[in-house]
Amino acid sequence: MKTIQMLLRAGTRVLPALLVLAGVAQAAPKPTLHIYTWADYIKPEIVERFEKEHGCKVVIDTFDSNEAMYAKLKAGASGYDIITPSSYMVKMLEDQGMLLPLDHAKLPNIKNVDPDYRKIAVDADMHHSVPYMLTNTGIAYLKNRVKNPEASYAMFDRPELKGRVTMLNDMRETVGAALKFLGYSLNTTDEKQLAEAKDLLIRWKRNLAKFENEQYKSGIASGEFLLVHGYSGDILQAQTENEGIEFVLPKEGYSVSCDDLVIPKDAREAALAHMFINMLHDPKVAAENTEFISYLCPNKASYELLDEEIRKNASLFPPAGVRAKSEVIHDLGPDNQKYIKVWDQVKAAQ
């Protein structure tokens, strides 16, 4: 009896400690979803809701170009569960066996992907990627500072704008702009045509403040830059700060690109990644995200949920005649080296 009483008295001291330890042991750490994407590319409130609904944490790292993202991955960076490369880069990643095939049974909302976009998509069957956001690449300028503007890449030749102009620090977009101005395909592999584009870009470069992917948005909004080459979504964001900004799609043609949602082959949270991708294609979420970041999620069921002003915006929904001059950038396999050579020469030129 005495032994039992001693154990009971000891229990009054030991039991709470044991319960605390048991609680710590039972509290499993929250799963963490690691996303590698462009800056300001997901509405924060959407991320917060996902964290609450799935009892997880979302960590976002950013890149500023497809090539920088690719170089980091090839250098051994791992641990990402979702990445948002442009479609041509997705093709390269898939060809190199770096992506996980998607489980459509876990992605019921992809039925909402716009069938018109799927007609031109690089991965039309969504075997390893789901389209996230579409953008049209064009020209923006300050209406009260640029005289006699025109919807043409010829604006980059204007000497009076010297030092107040930027072009994208993106090999395929910027070489593509020169190719379209010259009347060629932005997917050409003809070395003579690429040489002409190189010479043209070197000429334009003399007018540029820099090649730039991020600061051009705030730069044109503040008046630091008068003319920029940029993405429609970025310019729509800048227009909320400065109504004097005009965005046009060049008459020579332009690139339409899509950033896709992919899961790397070494993802640690592939199941959670599928859940996140599926959520982004819920029509209400897609519309909310489109209105926040000003890029268009190609989710047809979401279009009717968008504000009327957005539905009528020609930079997001170009007229058929304008859209006919657009091209999707494709991965060119071994011929990518031709573009790398041109781009290196342009960047090195004085």
N, C-alpha and C positions, 0 to 999 in steps of 0.2 A: 504493500500500500504506500509506504514511504517513497519507494522508487517511482511509483506512478505520480504521486503528488509533486515530486521534484521535476519530473518531465513536464507536467502541466504548467508549473511555475516558469520553467525555462521556455516553454512554448509561448508564453505571453510576451517574451522578449524576442524570440527567434522567428516566430511565425510571420509577423509583419515584414521582417527583412526577407524571408523566403518568398513571400508573395510579391514583393517589389522585384526581386531578382527574376522570378518566374515571368512577371509582366514584361520585363526588359527582354527576356529570352524569347517571349512570344511575339513581341512587336517587330515584325519583319520590316526591313528598310523599304521605303517606297521605290518602286521601279522608276527609272529615269529614261526618258525618251530624248535622245540627242539628235538635233536637227541642224543641218548645215545648209544655209540658204543665203539669199541676197538680203541686204539691209532693209529693215522696215517692210517686211514682205508678208507678215501675218498679223492680223489685228490682235493686239494683246489680250483683249477680253475673251476672244475665242480660245486662246491658249489657256487662260485661267479657268474657263468653264471645263475644258477637257481635263485639266489637272484635278478639279474637284470631282467630276463625274467618274474618273477612272482611278482616283487615289494615287496619282503619280506626280512626278516632277518633269517639266519640259525645260531642257537647256538648249539655247540657240546660239550657234556660232555663225559668222557671216563671211562671205567672200565677195570680191568686187569684179571678178571676171571668170568665165568658164575655164580659161586656161590656168588661172591661179588655183582654182579649185582642183583641177585635174592634176596639176603639178604637186599639190599637197598630198593628194591621195596616192599618187605614184611614189612619193617620197616615204610612204609608210604610215600616214595618218589613218587611224582607224577609230572605231567606237561610235561612228555615226549610224543612226537608224533610218533617217530620211535625208535625202539630198534633193535639191531642186535645180538640176542643170538644164540648159536649153536642149531642145530635141536633138540637134546635131551632135552635141556632146554625149547625150544619152546613148546614141547609136555607137559611139566610140567606146564608151564604158561597157556596153553590152557585148560588143565584139571582142573585148578583152576579158570577158568572163567575170566582170566585177559587180554584176547586179543579180539580185534574187528574183526569180520568176514570181509574179504576183498570184495570189490565191483569190480568184474572183468570187468564190463563195463567201469570202470575208469582206467583199467590197460591193454590196448590193446597190449603193448609190451611184456607181459608175454607169448605170443605165441612163443617167441624166446627162452624160457627156454629149455635147452638140454633135449630131451626125454630120453636119456640114463641115465642122472642123476635122472630123475623123477622115474625111475624104482626102485631106492633104497632110494628115499626120504622118510622121515618120514611123511611129509604132501604132498603126491604126487599130490593131487587135488588142492593144494595151497588155501585151504579154509581160512586159517588164517595166512599164511606165504608165502613169495616168496624167493627163494634162492638168496643169494647175492654173497658170495665168498666161493669157495672150497679150502681146504688145505689138504695135506697129511702130517702126523706127522712122522718124522724120526729122523735121527742122522746126525749131522754135526761135522766135525773135521778139524784141521789144517794139511794139507798134509805133511808139512815139520817138524812137531813137534810130530806127532803120528806114531810110528813104527808099521809095519804089521797091518794096519787097516783091519777091516772086516765089512761087512754089517750085523751087529748083535748087539743085546742088550748086549751081553757078554762083549762089550767094557766097560760098566759101572763097571765091576768087576776089572779092571786093577789097581793095587796098584800104579804103576808109575805115574798115572794121578791124584792121590789123591789131592784134594783141587783145581783142575783146571777143574772141571766137574760140569755141572748143569743139572737138570731135570726140567720139567715144574711144576709149582706150580698149578697144575690142577688135581683134584682128579681122574676124569674118564680117562684122558689121561695117567697119570703116573701109576695108578693102572693097567690100560689097557695094558701098555707096559710090565709090569711084567707078566701079565696073558698071553700075546702073547708069551713071551719068554718061558714060561712053557708049551706052547702048548694048552692053553685054549682060549675060547672065551672072548673077552673083555666085553661081556655083560653077563657073567656067574652070576648065583645067588647061585652057590654051595659054601657053607661056607668053606668046606675043601680046595677048590681051592683058595678061597680068602685068607685063612689063609696062604697058601703057598706063595701067592703073597706078603702078608704083610711081611713075614720073608725075602723074597728076596729083597724087597724094603729097609728094614732096613739095610741089608747088603750093598746094593748099596749106601745108604745114607752116610755111613762112608767114601766114596770116594768124596762125593759132596762138593762143595763150598756152595751151597744152592739150594733150589727149587726156580725157577725164571721164570717169564713170559715176561719180557720186556728187562732188561739189558743184557740178554744173547746174543742179537744180536750185540750190540756194544762191548760186552765182547769178543766174539770170533773174531770179526773183528780186535780188538786191540791186541789180543794175551793174554789177561787176562785169558780167558778160552780156553782150548784145545779141549774139547769135550762137545757138548751140545745136549740135547734132545729138538727138536723144530719143528716149523711149516715151511713147505716148502716156503711159501711166505716170512716169516721173514728171512730165510737163503738166499733166492735170493736177498733180499735187502742188506744183509751183504756182499754178494759176490761182489757187486759193489764197496765196500770199500776194500775188500781183496780177490784177486783172488786165494789165497791159501786155501780157504775154500772148502771142498768137502761135498756134501750132499748125503746121501744114504737112501734108504728105507730098513728097516731090513728084512732079509730073513725069520724071524719067522712070519712076518706079521705086519700090522700097522693100524692105524685108519685113515679113510678118513672122514672128517667132513665138514659140511657146516654151515656157519653163515647165518641166515635168516633175512629178513626184516619183522618186525611185527609192528602193530599199537596197543598200549595199549587201553584198553576199555575206559579209562578216558582221551584219547587224546583230546586236545582242537582244534587242526588243522587237523582233519582227512582228509578233502578234499585236503589240501596242502600236507599231507603225501602221499596220493595216487599219486599225481602228481610227487613227488620226486621219489617214488619207480618206477613209470612208466618210468621216465627219465633214471634211472640207468640201465634199460633193453633196452634202445635204443642201437642197435648194436655198433654204433660208440662210444657212451659213455662207454659201457661195455668194449670195447677193450681198450679205453684210460685209464680207471680205472685199468684194469688188468695190463697193461704195467707200470703204475705208482706205484701200491702197490705190484705187483708181486704175488698176489693171483689170482686164476682163477674164473672169473664170468662164471657160467655155462649157457652161452647165446650162443647157437650154431651158430647163425647168426654172432656173433662177431669173431669167431675163424679165419675165412679167412681174417679178418682185422688185425690180430696180426702179429707182426714181425716174420719172419721165425725162428729166433733163439728161440723165445718163443714157437712157435708151435712144435719145435723139443726137447724141454726141458722135460726130462723124469720125473722130479720132479713135473711138472704140468700135463703132459700127460703120465702117466706110461704105459709101455707095458702091453698087456693083461695078460701075465703070472704073472707079479708082482701085477697087480691090483686084480687078483683073490684071493690074500692073504689078501686083505684089508677088514675091517669091519667098518660099520657105528655105532657110539655110540647111543644107545637107552635109553630113559627114562625107568627106571625099576620100577616105582611106589613105593610101600612100600619097595621093596627090595633095593631102594637107601640107606636106612639106613645101610645096610650091608657094603656098600662102605664108607659111612661116618665114621663108626666105625673103619674100616681098616685104613682109611686115618688119622684119629685122632691118632691112635696108632703109625703110621709111623712118623707123625710130632712130637709126644712126645718122641719118642725113642732117646736115646743117641748114 
